[in-house]
Amino acid sequence: MHRVFKQLCMREWKRILFDSRMATMMLVVPFIYALIFGSVYREGIVKHVPIVIVDADHSHLSREITTALAASEKLTIYAQANSPQDFLPMVRQDKAFACVVMPENFERDMLAGRKASVAIIADGSNLLVGNVAAGAIGAVLTTYRVGINAEELSYAGVASTAAMSAAMPIQPSLRLPFNPTSSYRTYILMGLLVIVVQQVLRMGSGISLLLDGVDELWEGLDDPVPSVRTVLLAKLGATMMLAIPTAFLAVGAPFLVYRAPFRGSILILLLVLPIYMIMQICIGYGYSIFFRSPVTSTQFHMFMSANLFMLSGVTWPYYAMPHWLRPIAYCTPAFHMNSIVRKIALDGAGPGLLLNHLIALLIMLAIAVPWAYCAVWRQLKRTGRMETSYGHGTASQYLVRL
């Protein structure tokens, strides 16, 4: 049986390496995703958001504020318009995403101590860009409000240092110990690649098992009837030997190539990732029970990918999901793997803080392996070879003994 196991491994390697579909999906696609995702989030933060200025005051103060807005790293002035209505077509054409409106008599009211408001119109259809622009604009305006109050107090005879201190509003002190630059590269990239590993392994393993019914699994084998266990272990082992380096490099891309921080133990990640991968391969085998064609299996995985992505917590936190949806999210492997990777890399968490997620993955693995076994058994049965005897008894009797 050892010889048969080796032949099955060689067959699986040959299929993955020399079938262009399988080789591309399992060995090339993860790197493509890592390159694209990494390039998209390379800057880490959104910069140079185009904005529009509507200056109805045309005063020294309004011009100074316009200059300060232009100097902000997060903003760039796309145009100066006569009316806020001119801003709306620019939003629809994706030319600008926020508008600053300084009304008539703006400088006079500010210097007189009267209420003077500056309107900020942000594109709500793109919350990320709109919030970045509104925050950057607000920071510039707050600086000028403080400066003017300090100037008024100085005119009243208050010392300049005391005037600035008195004019300064309460300033919140924001600290982000695990992602100090609020970088999307740090926050989201590793989670996306966890999803990629999941989809690639599930889809590739499911297609591989379904192809066994097409390519005559038994051709060229010394023993005409390898056991279900031998087939499962050979396919799983051969796939893991090829996929592990690819997965390690893909998941490691944020840290190796894009310099995302890694504060925890690399050993824990190296131990958990193979568990996650074996589970995904077994789930891919398990799904094949419901299909007879690699095409329909691929279509199913494509349908599931968007749903699993949303439930994984990569872009939307688990606790913010509806109560009825949280148990479903908790039962998805990607949710736990994403949590583990983030906690290890960003928080520096050790095994104790990861225990709940590790237990959940092990439970899922314990379910996925028998499911994969049943899928392999069913696929071999579809080939019509399960009627052959196993030395002492039929194939069905052999399965019962297992």
Residue pairs with C-beta under 8 A, 6 or more apart in sequence:
1 223
1 226
1 227
1 230
3 222
3 223
4 221
4 222
4 223
4 226
4 230
5 226
5 230
5 233
5 234
7 220
7 221
7 222
8 221
8 226
8 230
8 231
8 234
8 235
8 238
9 234
9 237
9 238
10 238
11 217
11 220
11 238
12 208
12 234
12 235
12 238
12 239
13 238
13 241
13 242
15 22
15 208
15 211
15 215
16 22
16 23
16 26
16 27
16 204
16 208
16 238
16 239
16 242
17 23
17 27
17 242
21 207
22 204
22 207
22 208
25 200
25 203
25 204
25 207
26 200
26 201
26 204
26 239
26 242
26 243
26 246
27 242
27 243
27 246
29 196
29 200
30 193
30 196
30 197
30 200
30 246
30 247
30 249
30 250
31 246
31 249
31 250
33 192
33 193
33 196
33 250
34 193
34 196
34 249
34 250
34 253
34 257
35 253
37 189
37 192
37 193
38 185
38 189
38 253
38 254
38 257
38 258
41 183
41 184
41 185
41 188
41 189
41 258
42 185
42 258
43 185
44 181
44 183
44 184
44 185
44 186
45 74
45 132
45 181
45 182
45 183
45 184
46 74
46 128
46 129
46 132
46 184
47 73
47 74
48 73
48 74
48 75
48 76
49 74
49 75
49 76
49 97
49 98
49 129
49 132
49 133
49 136
50 76
50 77
50 78
50 95
50 96
50 97
51 69
51 75
51 76
51 77
51 78
51 96
51 97
51 98
51 99
51 100
51 133
51 137
52 77
52 78
52 79
52 80
52 81
52 86
52 87
52 90
52 96
52 98
52 99
52 100
53 66
53 69
53 77
53 79
53 80
53 81
53 99
53 100
53 102
54 80
54 81
54 82
54 83
54 84
54 86
54 87
54 99
54 100
54 101
54 102
55 62
55 63
55 66
55 80
55 102
56 101
56 102
56 103
56 104
56 106
57 102
57 103
57 104
57 105
57 106
57 107
59 106
59 107
59 108
60 107
61 106
61 107
61 110
61 111
61 144
61 148
62 102
62 106
62 107
64 144
65 100
65 102
65 118
65 140
65 141
65 144
66 77
66 80
68 140
68 143
68 144
69 75
69 77
69 100
69 137
69 140
70 76
70 77
72 136
72 139
72 140
74 132
74 133
74 135
74 136
75 133
75 136
75 137
78 90
78 95
78 96
79 90
79 95
79 96
81 87
81 99
84 99
84 101
84 119
84 121
87 96
87 99
87 121
90 96
91 97
91 123
91 125
96 123
97 122
97 123
97 126
97 129
97 130
97 133
98 120
98 121
98 122
98 123
98 130
98 133
98 134
98 137
99 119
99 120
99 121
99 122
100 118
100 119
100 120
100 137
101 118
101 119
101 120
101 121
102 118
103 116
103 117
103 118
103 119
105 116
106 116
106 118
109 115
109 116
110 116
110 145
110 148
111 148
111 152
113 152
118 141
120 134
120 137
120 138
122 130
122 131
122 133
122 134
123 129
123 130
123 133
124 130
142 169
145 169
146 164
146 167
146 168
146 169
147 167
149 166
149 167
150 160
150 163
150 164
150 166
150 167
150 168
151 163
152 167
153 162
153 163
153 166
153 167
154 160
154 163
158 166
176 182
178 263
178 346
178 347
179 186
179 187
179 346
183 260
185 254
185 258
185 260
186 254
186 260
186 261
186 346
187 346
188 314
188 315
189 253
189 254
189 258
189 260
190 251
190 254
190 255
190 260
190 338
190 341
190 342
190 345
191 312
191 313
191 314
191 315
191 338
191 341
191 342
192 314
193 250
193 251
193 253
193 254
194 251
194 276
194 312
194 314
194 334
194 337
194 338
194 341
195 305
195 308
195 309
195 312
195 314
195 334
195 338
196 250
197 247
197 250
197 251
197 276
197 277
197 280
198 276
198 280
198 308
198 333
198 334
198 337
199 301
199 305
199 308
201 239
201 243
201 247
201 277
201 280
201 281
201 284
202 280
202 281
202 283
202 284
202 287
202 301
203 284
203 297
203 298
203 301
204 239
204 284
205 235
205 239
205 280
205 281
205 282
205 284
205 285
206 284
206 285
206 287
206 288
206 291
206 294
206 297
206 298
206 301
207 294
207 297
207 298
208 235
208 239
209 235
209 284
209 285
209 288
209 375
209 376
209 379
210 288
210 291
210 292
210 293
210 294
210 297
210 379
211 294
212 231
212 379
212 380
212 383
213 292
213 379
213 382
213 383
216 383
217 231
217 380
217 383
217 385
218 224
218 225
218 383
218 385
224 385
224 388
225 385
225 388
225 390
225 395
226 234
227 390
227 398
227 402
228 373
228 376
228 377
228 380
228 399
228 402
229 373
229 402
231 376
231 380
232 285
232 372
232 373
232 376
235 285
235 376
236 278
236 281
236 282
236 372
239 281
240 274
240 277
240 278
240 281
243 277
243 281
244 273
244 274
244 277
247 273
247 277
248 270
248 273
249 256
251 269
251 273
251 341
254 260
254 345
255 261
255 262
255 345
260 345
261 345
261 346
262 344
262 345
263 344
263 345
263 346
263 347
263 348
264 343
264 344
264 345
264 347
264 348
264 349
264 350
265 344
265 350
268 340
268 344
268 350
268 351
268 354
269 340
269 341
269 344
269 345
272 337
272 340
272 354
272 358
272 361
273 337
275 361
275 362
275 365
276 333
276 337
276 361
278 365
278 368
278 369
279 333
279 361
279 364
279 365
279 368
280 333
281 372
282 365
282 368
282 369
282 371
282 372
283 333
283 368
283 371
283 372
284 301
285 371
285 372
285 375
285 376
286 368
286 371
286 372
286 374
286 375
287 297
287 300
287 301
287 375
288 297
288 375
288 379
289 371
289 374
289 375
289 378
290 300
291 297
291 300
292 382
308 332
308 334
309 315
309 334
310 316
311 321
311 325
311 328
311 329
311 332
311 334
311 335
312 329
312 332
312 334
312 335
312 338
313 329
313 335
313 338
313 339
314 334
314 338
318 326
318 329
318 330
318 335
319 326
321 329
329 335
330 360
331 364
333 361
333 364
336 357
336 358
336 360
336 361
336 364
337 357
337 361
339 357
340 354
340 357
340 358
340 361
343 349
343 353
343 354
343 357
344 354
347 353
351 358
377 386
377 399
380 386
386 395
386 396
387 394
387 395
388 395
389 395
390 397
390 398
393 401
